[in-house]
């Protein structure tokens, strides 16, 4: 839950029980890449979803799985599909993401 201050800044009041990982593909991800990510998150209780065109993938995983475990799965998967994982800072600053794919990890409110 977020609180908006009078000056328009946000403060986190309460975090949800899940982490959200968003991965964007250019070109779109292969079906095999999606399937391997689905399989990799099963042991962590994660849910992996993507639209039919696979331009992006969204993973929802319990925060109790831990950031190190989520990062390990993403790093292993990324190495297999040639995904760039370190572009979050550029995107957060409003810069254009590098060509390739970007993964962003955040804690979701639900």
Protein Blocks (a to p, Z undefined) as FASTA:
>chain_A
ZZddfkopacdfbdcfbdcddddddddddfklmmmmmmmmmmnopacdddfklmaccddd
dfklopklmmmmmmmmmmmnopafklmmmmmnopacdehddddddddfZZ
